[in-house]
Amino acid sequence: MSLWTAEDAAAATGGRATSDWTATGVSIDTRTIAPGDLFVALQAGRDGHDFVAQALAKGAAAALVSRIPEGVSPDAPLLIVADVLAALEDLGRAGRARMAGRVIAITGSVGKTSTKKMARVALAGQGVIHAAEASYNNHWGVPLTLARMPSDTDFAIIEIGMSNPGEIAPLSRMARPHVAMITTVAAAHLEAFGAIEGIAHEKGAIFEGLQPVGHAILPEDLPVTQILRDCADRAGAVVVGFGDHGSARPLRIVPQDGALSCHARILGDTLAFTLPTTGRHFAMNAVGVLAALSVAGADVAQAAAHLSDWHPPQGRGAVEDLGDIRLIDDAFNANPTSLSAGLATLSGLQGGRRVAILGDMLELGADEAAMHRAVADDPAMAEVDLVHCAGTRMRHLFDALPEGRRGLWTETAAELAAIAPDLIRAGDIVLVKGSKSSRISAVVGALRARAAQDKG
């Protein structure tokens, strides 16, 4: 199926096509490019122009470039523009403009990617559904997702993220959602904002791109909820709160054989659904998703039934049996709120010892030491038997722990990964969590390797 013709892409970007071509996809990576893709030669860590010849050799329909790369014939199928990133943004806007379906945008300090995937799974069977496979939520990820969107899409789910002030509003204006959802507001990227209120204002900027009389789905029970409501009101949005006191709220969440049996009230409808996870925070986000899908015009009862097909993405709280232990792989990222949720999941699982293996939480700003120490007082810690820590920041937590709960501390995650399999015994339930840059995922790799070795 055609996604972009040379004529359409040139009209969208103001560029010059060197020949006639038709692209069936859009790619920025020659490692995963498929025949028929339009290769976008972005200049990020490396210059994409250096890979144009390789992309064409792999069957790319054409390449989006700002110059003819060395070793590439002027007669090659190219779309030549002044600025590749700006042209990708133009393609994204054009992709959005030609689509008549409903757009749901999702942001939040925690749970953007898992919630996007949840919405995508829930919409199964309700037409053509479009969402990025990965966490494409930044200045090139959002336009790439929109540029890849088929024109006959019925529902699109667009993930929007940020690291610094002023990043969300332009991406929301590009996506022009009918519904915008905020999962939560927490101390993530606090270093760039100074206070949680600053993060709330930035998250609330997602409402600036809403279509007229669009819907704002926001968490009802946060200290900064009023800031989010004010942002939604300024945008003229219809506000729907979700949470224990929201118009979309859980009625019952019951752990059941490694899953959650849930009942919820969604804008007047009572729905039952099952989630194959034990994290209560996932159930709360599911309530928000159902509210978003309801106001977007989806069949919400059908969506609730499909939630049992959803699973947390790898590294984001998935629970699995790994040999003779149970692993909670939550190593993709961490901040105080998501760590608290991970500890709550750990404390709710029954079995042997509950063991937490924790890496540094980054970008917390001037109060990072106190925030790490405060984890020792998390209510869920009372149910945790042993805590191993890696990283200079996690030393603050380690020193704050009671002696009986203190395991080992190492300066780096690599050091802890080297000995982690020997710290775990049969029957243990193990949570691994930390910021991505802490590299605590090395511990997950070590535990998987040991399980594979034992099995083999």
Secondary structure as the mmCIF struct_conf table of DSSP 4:
data_model
#
loop_
_struct_conf.conf_type_id
_struct_conf.id
_struct_conf.beg_label_comp_id
_struct_conf.beg_label_asym_id
_struct_conf.beg_label_seq_id
_struct_conf.end_label_comp_id
_struct_conf.end_label_asym_id
_struct_conf.end_label_seq_id
BEND BEND1 LEU A 3 LEU A 3
STRN STRN1 TRP A 4 THR A 5
HELX_RH_AL_P HELX_RH_AL_P1 ALA A 6 THR A 13
TURN_TY1_P TURN_TY1_P1 GLY A 14 GLY A 14
STRN STRN2 ARG A 16 ALA A 17
BEND BEND2 THR A 18 SER A 19
STRN STRN3 THR A 22 ALA A 23
BEND BEND3 THR A 24 THR A 24
STRN STRN4 GLY A 25 SER A 27
BEND BEND4 ILE A 28 ILE A 28
TURN_TY1_P TURN_TY1_P2 THR A 30 THR A 32
TURN_TY1_P TURN_TY1_P3 PRO A 35 GLY A 36
STRN STRN5 ASP A 37 VAL A 40
STRN STRN6 GLN A 43 GLN A 43
BEND BEND5 ALA A 44 ARG A 46
STRN STRN7 ASP A 47 ASP A 47
HELX_RH_3T_P HELX_RH_3T_P1 GLY A 48 PHE A 51
HELX_RH_AL_P HELX_RH_AL_P2 VAL A 52 ALA A 57
TURN_TY1_P TURN_TY1_P4 LYS A 58 GLY A 59
BEND BEND6 ALA A 61 ALA A 61
STRN STRN8 ALA A 62 VAL A 65
BEND BEND7 SER A 66 ARG A 67
TURN_TY1_P TURN_TY1_P5 GLU A 70 GLY A 71
BEND BEND8 VAL A 72 VAL A 72
TURN_TY1_P TURN_TY1_P6 PRO A 74 ASP A 75
BEND BEND9 ALA A 76 ALA A 76
STRN STRN9 LEU A 78 ILE A 80
BEND BEND10 ALA A 82 ALA A 82
HELX_RH_AL_P HELX_RH_AL_P3 VAL A 84 ALA A 97
TURN_TY1_P TURN_TY1_P7 ARG A 98 ARG A 98
BEND BEND11 GLY A 101 GLY A 101
STRN STRN10 ARG A 102 THR A 107
BEND BEND12 SER A 109 VAL A 110
HELX_RH_AL_P HELX_RH_AL_P4 LYS A 112 ALA A 122
TURN_TY1_P TURN_TY1_P8 LEU A 123 GLY A 125
BEND BEND13 GLN A 126 GLY A 127
STRN STRN11 ILE A 129 ALA A 131
BEND BEND14 GLU A 133 ALA A 134
BEND BEND15 ASN A 138 ASN A 138
TURN_TY1_P TURN_TY1_P9 HIS A 139 TRP A 140
HELX_RH_AL_P HELX_RH_AL_P5 GLY A 141 ALA A 147
TURN_TY1_P TURN_TY1_P10 ARG A 148 ARG A 148
TURN_TY1_P TURN_TY1_P11 SER A 151 ASP A 152
BEND BEND16 ASP A 154 ASP A 154
STRN STRN12 PHE A 155 GLU A 159
BEND BEND17 SER A 163 ASN A 164
TURN_TY1_P TURN_TY1_P12 PRO A 165 GLY A 166
BEND BEND18 GLU A 167 GLU A 167
HELX_RH_AL_P HELX_RH_AL_P6 ILE A 168 ALA A 175
BEND BEND19 HIS A 178 HIS A 178
STRN STRN13 VAL A 179 ILE A 182
BEND BEND20 ALA A 187 HIS A 189
HELX_RH_AL_P HELX_RH_AL_P7 LEU A 190 PHE A 193
BEND BEND21 GLY A 194 ALA A 195
HELX_RH_AL_P HELX_RH_AL_P8 ILE A 196 GLY A 204
HELX_RH_3T_P HELX_RH_3T_P2 ALA A 205 GLY A 209
HELX_LH_PP_P HELX_LH_PP_P1 LEU A 210 GLN A 211
TURN_TY1_P TURN_TY1_P13 PRO A 212 VAL A 213
STRN STRN14 HIS A 215 PRO A 219
BEND BEND22 GLU A 220 LEU A 222
TURN_TY1_P TURN_TY1_P14 PRO A 223 VAL A 224
HELX_RH_AL_P HELX_RH_AL_P9 THR A 225 ARG A 234
TURN_TY1_P TURN_TY1_P15 ALA A 235 GLY A 236
HELX_LH_PP_P HELX_LH_PP_P2 ALA A 237 ALA A 237
STRN STRN15 VAL A 238 PHE A 242
BEND BEND23 GLY A 243 GLY A 243
TURN_TY1_P TURN_TY1_P16 ASP A 244 HIS A 245
BEND BEND24 GLY A 246 SER A 247
STRN STRN16 ALA A 248 GLN A 256
TURN_TY1_P TURN_TY1_P17 ASP A 257 GLY A 258
STRN STRN17 ALA A 259 ILE A 266
TURN_TY1_P TURN_TY1_P18 LEU A 267 GLY A 268
STRN STRN18 ASP A 269 LEU A 275
BEND BEND25 PRO A 276 THR A 277
HELX_RH_AL_P HELX_RH_AL_P10 ARG A 280 VAL A 295
TURN_TY1_P TURN_TY1_P19 ALA A 296 GLY A 297
HELX_RH_AL_P HELX_RH_AL_P11 VAL A 300 HIS A 306
HELX_RH_3T_P HELX_RH_3T_P3 LEU A 307 ASP A 309
HELX_LH_PP_P HELX_LH_PP_P3 PRO A 312 PRO A 313
TURN_TY1_P TURN_TY1_P20 GLN A 314 GLY A 317
STRN STRN19 ALA A 318 LEU A 322
TURN_TY1_P TURN_TY1_P21 GLY A 323 ASP A 324
STRN STRN20 ILE A 325 ASP A 330
BEND BEND26 PHE A 332 PHE A 332
HELX_RH_AL_P HELX_RH_AL_P12 PRO A 336 GLY A 348
BEND BEND27 GLY A 351 GLY A 352
STRN STRN21 ARG A 354 GLY A 359
HELX_LH_PP_P HELX_LH_PP_P4 ASP A 360 LEU A 362
BEND BEND28 GLU A 363 GLU A 363
HELX_RH_3T_P HELX_RH_3T_P4 GLY A 365 ASP A 367
HELX_RH_AL_P HELX_RH_AL_P13 GLU A 368 ALA A 374
HELX_RH_3T_P HELX_RH_3T_P5 VAL A 375 ASP A 377
HELX_RH_3T_P HELX_RH_3T_P6 PRO A 379 GLU A 383
STRN STRN22 LEU A 386 ALA A 390
BEND BEND29 GLY A 391 GLY A 391
TURN_TY1_P TURN_TY1_P22 THR A 392 ARG A 393
HELX_RH_AL_P HELX_RH_AL_P14 MET A 394 ALA A 400
BEND BEND30 LEU A 401 LEU A 401
HELX_RH_3T_P HELX_RH_3T_P7 GLU A 403 ARG A 405
STRN STRN23 ARG A 406 THR A 410
BEND BEND31 GLU A 411 THR A 412
HELX_RH_AL_P HELX_RH_AL_P15 ALA A 413 LEU A 423
TURN_TY1_P TURN_TY1_P23 ALA A 426 GLY A 427
STRN STRN24 ILE A 429 LYS A 433
HELX_RH_3T_P HELX_RH_3T_P8 LYS A 436 SER A 438
TURN_TY1_P TURN_TY1_P24 ARG A 439 ILE A 440
HELX_RH_AL_P HELX_RH_AL_P16 SER A 441 LYS A 455
#
